[in-house]
Amino acid sequence: AAKSVHTPKWLSMTSLSILAAYLLEICIKIFAIRRRFFADAFGVVDFAVVFVDIIVTIIIIVMPVSFVPLVFARIARILKITRALRMLSVFPELNVLMKGLLIASKTIVWGVVMLSVCLCFWGIFATMFIHPIVQDLQREGYWETLGCERCPRAFE
């Protein structure tokens, strides 16, 4: 049986208030700039986010909570966050900060790739060169003298 998830009233009201503010903003923009609204990529993204959020909100209100896949609600919340990225074009300082973060992210990803290659290399090295030494020590009974139960099985 599906669990019933109860959303706090204040959270529902806050979400509806933000949705109403976004909807009002979209309506005013469409009224003011008409067709040019849909020529701008941010306008299309804003419209899609608000439209999907309205659909998800209607589904949640109409259907019982146990029937609504929570994936839709999560997607709508993530899409709301994408609207905040629009602030990058409004404030140049945020734009510079995000570009720096993107450049740093690329460097971090390549660092992770390089470390993964190094770990893979050292893993192969240990298996090829250290494993025979461990097997020789096991045949000689070295691990029994130390009382280590796991050492003979280290490279299995």
HELIX and SHEET records of a PDB file:
HELIX    1   1 LYS A    9  ILE A   33  1                                  25    
HELIX    2   2 ARG A   36  ALA A   39  1                                   4    
HELIX    3   3 ALA A   41  VAL A   62  1                                  22    
HELIX    4   4 VAL A   65  PHE A   67  5                                   3    
HELIX    5   5 LEU A   70  ALA A   84  1                                  15    
HELIX    6   6 MET A   87  VAL A   90  1                                   4    
HELIX    7   7 PRO A   92  PHE A  125  1                                  34    
HELIX    8   8 ALA A  126  ILE A  130  3                                   5    
HELIX    9   9 HIS A  131  ARG A  139  1                                   9    
HELIX   10  10 TYR A  142  LEU A  146  1                                   5    
HELIX   11  11 CYS A  151  ARG A  153  5                                   3    
END                                                                             
